[in-house]
Amino acid sequence: MPEFKQTTLPNGLRIVAETDPRSYSMSLGYFVRAGSRNELDPQSGLSHFLEHMMFKGTQRRSAEDVNRELDELGGQSNAYTTEEQTVYYATVLPKFQDRIVDLLTDMMSPVLDEQEFETERNVILEEIAKYEDQPPFGGFERAMEIHFSPRGIGRRVLGTSESIKAMTAQRMRDYFNTRYRPENIVLAATGNVDFDGLVDEIQRRTNHWAERTASETIPPDDTESLPDGIELSTRVPTPDALQAYCIGIGAGPSSACNQRHAARLLASILGDEGGSRFFWDLIDTGRAEVATCWPQEFSDDGAWFTYLVCVPEDLESNRRFVREIIDQVVQKGVSEDELKQAVNKTTAGCIMQSERPSNRLFSIGGRWLMHNEYIDLDQSLANVRGVDQNAIAEAAKKYLLKEPTDILASAD
Amino acid sequence: MSLSTKPAADESSASEITTTQLPSGMTVLVQPMPWLRTAAFTLSLRGGIQYESPDRGGLASMVCEMVQRGAGSYSSRDLVAVQDNLGMDRNSGVSTATVSFGSAMPAESFGEALKLYADVVRRPHLPSDQIDDARMMMIQELRAIEDEPTQRVMRRVREMQYGTRLGRGSQGTMESLTAIDADDIRNFYQSDYHAGGAILTVAGRVDPADVIRQAQDEFGDWRCNEFESAPQPQGQSGYEHIDADSSQTHIAFAFPSIPYGHPDYFRMRAGIGILSDGMSSRLFDRVREKRGLCYTVSASCHSLINAGAVFGYAGTTPGRAQETLDVTLSEIKNLPSDLEQSELDRWKVRIESGLIMEQESSASRASSLASDFFQLGRAMPTDELSQIIESLTLADVRDYWEKHPPSDYRIVTLGPEKLQVG
């Protein structure tokens, strides 16, 4: 059986693990409270830019060394940035534990070299351009900006071309020293891990992290004006698009909220890829290419997304369908069979997911970082099974009664 | 370097692959993985794109969709409800040669799940009143691709690589989709859904004897039709540009190579691994990391039964597109000139780690078994593959790439300006 272990080092760094000696692999990840919501206007896109720069060398390793050594350990390693956290992770064979701990931990003290910074700036600008070409052409970012305002949770993770072009390496160093302090960091491990060995190693290697201090003080944002490169129109012009992309955004549960399990099941019943109400009315009939919805949880807030993609001429009628289906569920709730089906599907999904330590890593590390809480598989399953029709009806009334804000990306 | 693929618990003897051919012609492969809680299967039939007539592009996908709209004693909706209640995570789709249905689930659902899929492929209702809905679904997909520049260039370069019959996409065209009628669907189903050349692979917490007995019950008496297994590709080299007002120029390229079953396959594959697998690979390091030319650049191998190709992609802003293309192609060309042992070693660790970790997933094992059997005509035990990888030398890789330099490029770009090619 998987076993949960945790400790907090004297410098404030937290370590959590779900160990299972039967696993073929182990996963390790640094979870850092550094996301776009922690940025001010002149720092927009910095958490993500910094994530790239963390691969660009340390006192002991050049950028090439970092990439080469990650590859030498096989497995999978990467990083990502969200509104609330930046995560660096690797999944390797258990025999490589010491080497991956050394490497990932060393990466967490980057040199942030000026020359590398300039080269990487171009890669970030390419990444921004890449998403501009991909449906829904920045529509999700726009929805977040309108719903939450373009600051805080609503700030776009990649930043804007304007903010990235204006960024300096010194500003990045300061941001790093502010955010990458031990009290903002969780190291999580799952699978075939030697926990005691891990704790000893980390303690030895991370003592100096407490010395990080920032020198720059950035004035608060002027909330009367918009950040550079941001506009808040609900229309995203996409002259060449064949399809119309409509994103609805409203309130949703946070990851601390007890209604989150009901909200997730409600979203499954309404908008899952196969067998949901949207599916039968809109996808199975060929009326739309995509018709789905999901709650997006943040640690202290949440959003409810509805996403519809179809031929522009059918947009209005499809929006009415979506609205009717939602009204129906708000008024009448869901049937016992529907709920049972969603519960069975969700719990089976949890069980299958949990077979790989790499999948467990993100929920364990992220949860500990934001909530200092561990939820084992059985508890997750119990949480899902504990949702009844009433809870779903309440979630529907709470989150779906109010009309969402619609953002539209289409040719006309 | 030597990596053991032995399971952590002492269960290696229990994980041997059983291969059985049913009287109907279907082959059943089972690999027990008793340390898991799940089971998974892949059911693969010879109903792929290559069996469509030229003016009925999209028919294979449409039949794949239609067989799932009610089968046996289940309506379309019942089928989905039963599958969800069994906890099945399912997928289906067509490739050039095959149509496949796969599913992973908690192990206790396996027997019921297989029974359902026997209904789907053997007793589908093919309801004629749902053909228009299925057609509309396909049209939606086709339009979606038009809005995805990466998919557009990759789809086109594939067609240039293998020719229309083997290279065209699964979605068809507006014209061909409009032309498909109930007879087309019934005829395709009758002639191309059968046990001949069919493969059922099962991995996970299952008892092989039980699986084979059940497969015999469900598929032992299915019809077996003749089928053409491996037509020749008809591709041609060349350069095409699609004008678009996009933020990036999207570059797709391809050149002919060898398929998975070829004796030299892994010598070739290791070279592509050195070029493109991982963050220290040449394309990532030299095109992105050192020059900052793009966010995405990659190359990968693809196999049909009797032909293979290398496909690649890079996306970059128009001002840097020419340099990106030039640097990428010259890296590929120069591959054998300065190969280093450490590059090959890194690639080996990556592959071997992947093989070991595959034992954590029944779905991934079932799907590997199916593609191995399809390509090789037999199961490839993990240990055997591991030995092939381990025995590769740098001289093998260099020798292969020196003797077979990439040529006859197919290149497609999408963006505001055409590039200089060749």
Contacts between the chains, C-beta under 8 A, distances in Angstrom:
chain1	res1	chain2	res2	distance
A	21	B	8	7.1
A	22	B	8	5.3
A	22	B	9	5.7
A	22	B	35	6.3
A	23	B	8	6.8
A	23	B	360	7.0
A	24	B	7	7.4
A	24	B	8	5.9
A	24	B	356	5.4
A	24	B	357	5.6
A	24	B	359	5.4
A	24	B	360	5.4
A	25	B	353	7.9
A	25	B	356	7.4
A	25	B	357	5.0
A	25	B	360	6.6
A	55	B	279	7.2
A	63	B	289	6.7
A	64	B	280	7.2
A	64	B	285	7.1
A	64	B	289	7.9
A	67	B	278	7.6
A	67	B	279	4.0
A	67	B	280	4.3
A	67	B	284	7.6
A	67	B	285	6.7
A	67	B	289	7.0
A	68	B	280	4.2
A	68	B	342	7.6
A	68	B	346	7.1
A	70	B	278	7.5
A	70	B	279	5.8
A	70	B	280	7.3
A	71	B	277	8.0
A	71	B	278	4.0
A	71	B	279	6.2
A	71	B	280	4.4
A	71	B	281	7.6
A	71	B	346	4.4
A	71	B	349	7.7
A	71	B	350	6.7
A	72	B	345	7.5
A	72	B	346	5.3
A	72	B	349	6.3
A	73	B	349	7.0
A	73	B	353	7.9
A	74	B	346	8.0
A	74	B	349	3.8
A	74	B	350	4.7
A	74	B	351	7.9
A	74	B	352	6.7
A	74	B	353	3.2
A	74	B	354	7.4
A	75	B	350	7.6
A	75	B	353	4.8
A	75	B	357	7.2
A	77	B	279	7.7
A	91	B	357	7.2
A	92	B	353	6.8
A	93	B	3	7.3
A	93	B	353	5.5
A	93	B	356	6.2
A	93	B	357	7.8
A	118	B	292	8.0
A	119	B	289	7.6
A	119	B	290	7.4
A	119	B	291	7.3
A	119	B	292	4.0
A	120	B	292	6.5
A	121	B	292	7.4
A	122	B	292	3.5
A	122	B	293	7.4
A	123	B	288	6.1
A	123	B	292	5.1
A	123	B	294	7.4
A	123	B	295	5.7
A	125	B	317	7.3
A	126	B	248	7.2
A	126	B	292	7.8
A	126	B	293	7.6
A	126	B	294	5.2
A	126	B	295	4.2
A	126	B	315	7.4
A	126	B	316	6.0
A	126	B	317	6.3
A	127	B	295	4.2
A	129	B	247	4.1
A	129	B	248	4.9
A	129	B	317	5.3
A	130	B	247	7.6
A	130	B	248	5.8
A	130	B	295	5.3
A	130	B	296	6.6
A	130	B	315	5.5
A	132	B	247	4.1
A	132	B	248	7.8
A	133	B	149	5.2
A	133	B	246	4.9
A	133	B	247	5.0
A	133	B	248	5.4
A	133	B	250	7.4
A	133	B	315	7.7
A	134	B	148	6.8
A	134	B	149	7.8
A	134	B	150	7.7
A	135	B	144	7.6
A	135	B	147	5.0
A	135	B	148	6.6
A	192	B	8	6.9
A	239	B	245	7.3
A	240	B	244	6.5
A	240	B	245	6.1
A	240	B	246	7.8
A	241	B	147	5.3
A	242	B	143	4.8
A	242	B	146	4.8
A	242	B	147	5.6
A	243	B	143	5.4
A	243	B	144	6.4
A	243	B	147	5.5
A	274	B	80	5.7
A	274	B	84	7.9
A	274	B	90	7.8
A	275	B	77	7.8
A	275	B	80	3.9
A	275	B	81	6.8
A	275	B	83	7.8
A	275	B	84	5.6
A	280	B	77	7.0
A	283	B	137	7.0
A	284	B	76	7.4
A	284	B	133	6.3
A	284	B	137	7.5
A	285	B	133	4.8
A	285	B	136	6.9
A	286	B	132	7.4
A	286	B	133	4.9
A	286	B	134	7.1
A	286	B	135	6.8
A	286	B	136	2.2
A	286	B	137	4.3
A	286	B	138	7.8
A	286	B	139	6.9
A	286	B	140	6.2
A	287	B	136	7.0
A	288	B	140	6.8
A	289	B	140	3.7
A	289	B	141	6.8
A	289	B	143	6.8
A	289	B	144	5.2
A	309	B	140	8.0
A	309	B	144	7.2
A	310	B	140	7.2
A	311	B	140	7.8
A	311	B	143	6.9
A	337	B	81	7.4
A	340	B	85	7.1
A	341	B	81	5.7
A	341	B	84	4.6
A	341	B	85	5.7
A	342	B	84	7.6
A	344	B	84	6.1
A	344	B	85	4.8
A	344	B	86	7.6
A	344	B	87	5.6
A	345	B	84	4.3
A	345	B	85	7.7
A	345	B	87	6.4
A	347	B	87	7.0
A	348	B	86	7.7
A	348	B	87	2.4
A	348	B	88	7.4
A	348	B	89	7.2
A	348	B	105	6.4
A	348	B	106	5.4
A	348	B	109	7.8
A	349	B	87	7.4
A	349	B	89	6.4
A	351	B	37	6.1
A	351	B	38	7.2
A	351	B	87	7.5
A	351	B	106	5.8
A	352	B	38	5.5
A	352	B	87	7.9
A	352	B	89	6.1
A	352	B	104	5.8
A	352	B	105	7.6
A	352	B	106	7.5
A	352	B	363	7.9
A	355	B	36	6.1
A	355	B	37	6.8
A	355	B	38	6.3
A	355	B	360	5.7
A	355	B	361	6.5
A	356	B	357	7.8
A	356	B	360	5.0
A	356	B	361	6.3
A	357	B	360	7.6
